[in-house]
Amino acid sequence: MGVPEQLNIEYFFRVIYDFLFQGRGSLATNAAHLQSVVVQIWMIIVFLGYIIAAAAMFAIIYATVRLFALRERERAFYGSMIVTSGAAGPENPRWRRIQELASGMSPSEWREAIIEADIMLNDMLTRQGYPGDSVGEKLREVDPADFDTVSDAWEAHKVRNQIAHEGSAFDLSETLTRRTIAQYERVFREFDIA
């Protein structure tokens, strides 16, 4: 059997109509018509199969190319982690200023010390490559295996949030200030910035 030059849909429906409704002709004629209908159906299925296979192949190639491009962008973004710079150890003037504020006598100085320490924590998390718009979002991305003092960071950040949300209505004691600053210090010492 040869492949027809073109598919004739009208002929296909005519053969079905003749076979079902007119019934004239011998059994051999009806069988020949049925065979031609089956051949045409098979040709349509094969044609559609080639189209679907070509579309699927295109989709696979496109997805693979996009995946490799995404991996390259990820490698470029995450491969170049920013390392903490400059002020490390006891010579960090920013940390020294926070300690001076924390050792002050007024609650406003204590509040400022905790808020400044939280800003310093945010900067440190950004330099470490943690994504997020706030300290809380960045801390949620932290793997505890990579960050031993993450619980200290959370506890200190909670105090900062209370100060930020309640303002001067929050009763900040010298003991709470010292404990919170000590938690920040443990975090900063782990990353060598205090």
Contacts in CASP RR format, 6 or more apart in sequence:
PFRMAT RR
TARGET T0000
AUTHOR 0000-0000-0000
METHOD contacts of the structure
MODEL  1
MGVPEQLNIEYFFRVIYDFLFQGRGSLATNAAHLQSVVVQIWMIIVFLGY
IIAAAAMFAIIYATVRLFALRERERAFYGSMIVTSGAAGPENPRWRRIQE
LASGMSPSEWREAIIEADIMLNDMLTRQGYPGDSVGEKLREVDPADFDTV
SDAWEAHKVRNQIAHEGSAFDLSETLTRRTIAQYERVFREFDIA
1 39 0 8 1.000
3 43 0 8 1.000
4 40 0 8 1.000
4 43 0 8 1.000
7 40 0 8 1.000
7 43 0 8 1.000
7 44 0 8 1.000
7 47 0 8 1.000
8 40 0 8 1.000
11 40 0 8 1.000
12 37 0 8 1.000
12 40 0 8 1.000
12 41 0 8 1.000
15 33 0 8 1.000
15 36 0 8 1.000
15 37 0 8 1.000
15 40 0 8 1.000
16 37 0 8 1.000
18 24 0 8 1.000
18 33 0 8 1.000
19 30 0 8 1.000
19 33 0 8 1.000
19 34 0 8 1.000
19 37 0 8 1.000
23 30 0 8 1.000
78 129 0 8 1.000
81 128 0 8 1.000
81 129 0 8 1.000
82 127 0 8 1.000
82 128 0 8 1.000
82 129 0 8 1.000
83 127 0 8 1.000
84 124 0 8 1.000
84 127 0 8 1.000
84 191 0 8 1.000
84 192 0 8 1.000
84 193 0 8 1.000
87 93 0 8 1.000
87 94 0 8 1.000
87 95 0 8 1.000
87 193 0 8 1.000
88 192 0 8 1.000
88 193 0 8 1.000
89 192 0 8 1.000
89 193 0 8 1.000
89 194 0 8 1.000
90 96 0 8 1.000
90 194 0 8 1.000
92 193 0 8 1.000
92 194 0 8 1.000
94 116 0 8 1.000
94 120 0 8 1.000
95 120 0 8 1.000
95 185 0 8 1.000
95 188 0 8 1.000
95 193 0 8 1.000
95 194 0 8 1.000
97 116 0 8 1.000
98 113 0 8 1.000
98 116 0 8 1.000
98 117 0 8 1.000
98 120 0 8 1.000
98 181 0 8 1.000
98 184 0 8 1.000
99 113 0 8 1.000
99 181 0 8 1.000
101 109 0 8 1.000
101 110 0 8 1.000
101 112 0 8 1.000
101 113 0 8 1.000
101 116 0 8 1.000
102 109 0 8 1.000
102 110 0 8 1.000
102 113 0 8 1.000
102 114 0 8 1.000
102 177 0 8 1.000
102 178 0 8 1.000
102 181 0 8 1.000
104 110 0 8 1.000
107 168 0 8 1.000
107 172 0 8 1.000
108 168 0 8 1.000
110 172 0 8 1.000
110 174 0 8 1.000
110 177 0 8 1.000
111 163 0 8 1.000
111 167 0 8 1.000
111 168 0 8 1.000
111 172 0 8 1.000
113 177 0 8 1.000
113 181 0 8 1.000
114 156 0 8 1.000
114 159 0 8 1.000
114 160 0 8 1.000
114 163 0 8 1.000
114 172 0 8 1.000
114 177 0 8 1.000
114 180 0 8 1.000
114 181 0 8 1.000
114 184 0 8 1.000
115 160 0 8 1.000
115 163 0 8 1.000
115 164 0 8 1.000
117 156 0 8 1.000
117 160 0 8 1.000
117 180 0 8 1.000
117 181 0 8 1.000
117 184 0 8 1.000
118 135 0 8 1.000
118 156 0 8 1.000
118 157 0 8 1.000
118 160 0 8 1.000
118 184 0 8 1.000
120 184 0 8 1.000
120 188 0 8 1.000
120 193 0 8 1.000
121 135 0 8 1.000
121 153 0 8 1.000
121 156 0 8 1.000
121 157 0 8 1.000
121 184 0 8 1.000
121 187 0 8 1.000
121 188 0 8 1.000
122 134 0 8 1.000
122 135 0 8 1.000
122 138 0 8 1.000
124 187 0 8 1.000
124 188 0 8 1.000
124 191 0 8 1.000
124 193 0 8 1.000
125 135 0 8 1.000
125 138 0 8 1.000
125 139 0 8 1.000
125 142 0 8 1.000
126 138 0 8 1.000
128 191 0 8 1.000
130 138 0 8 1.000
130 139 0 8 1.000
130 141 0 8 1.000
130 142 0 8 1.000
131 137 0 8 1.000
131 138 0 8 1.000
131 141 0 8 1.000
132 138 0 8 1.000
132 141 0 8 1.000
135 153 0 8 1.000
135 157 0 8 1.000
135 160 0 8 1.000
136 157 0 8 1.000
139 150 0 8 1.000
139 153 0 8 1.000
139 154 0 8 1.000
139 157 0 8 1.000
142 150 0 8 1.000
142 153 0 8 1.000
144 150 0 8 1.000
147 153 0 8 1.000
147 190 0 8 1.000
148 190 0 8 1.000
149 183 0 8 1.000
149 186 0 8 1.000
149 187 0 8 1.000
149 190 0 8 1.000
152 183 0 8 1.000
152 184 0 8 1.000
152 186 0 8 1.000
152 187 0 8 1.000
153 183 0 8 1.000
153 184 0 8 1.000
153 187 0 8 1.000
155 180 0 8 1.000
155 183 0 8 1.000
156 180 0 8 1.000
156 181 0 8 1.000
156 183 0 8 1.000
156 184 0 8 1.000
156 187 0 8 1.000
159 176 0 8 1.000
159 180 0 8 1.000
160 180 0 8 1.000
162 170 0 8 1.000
163 170 0 8 1.000
163 172 0 8 1.000
184 194 0 8 1.000
185 194 0 8 1.000
188 194 0 8 1.000
END
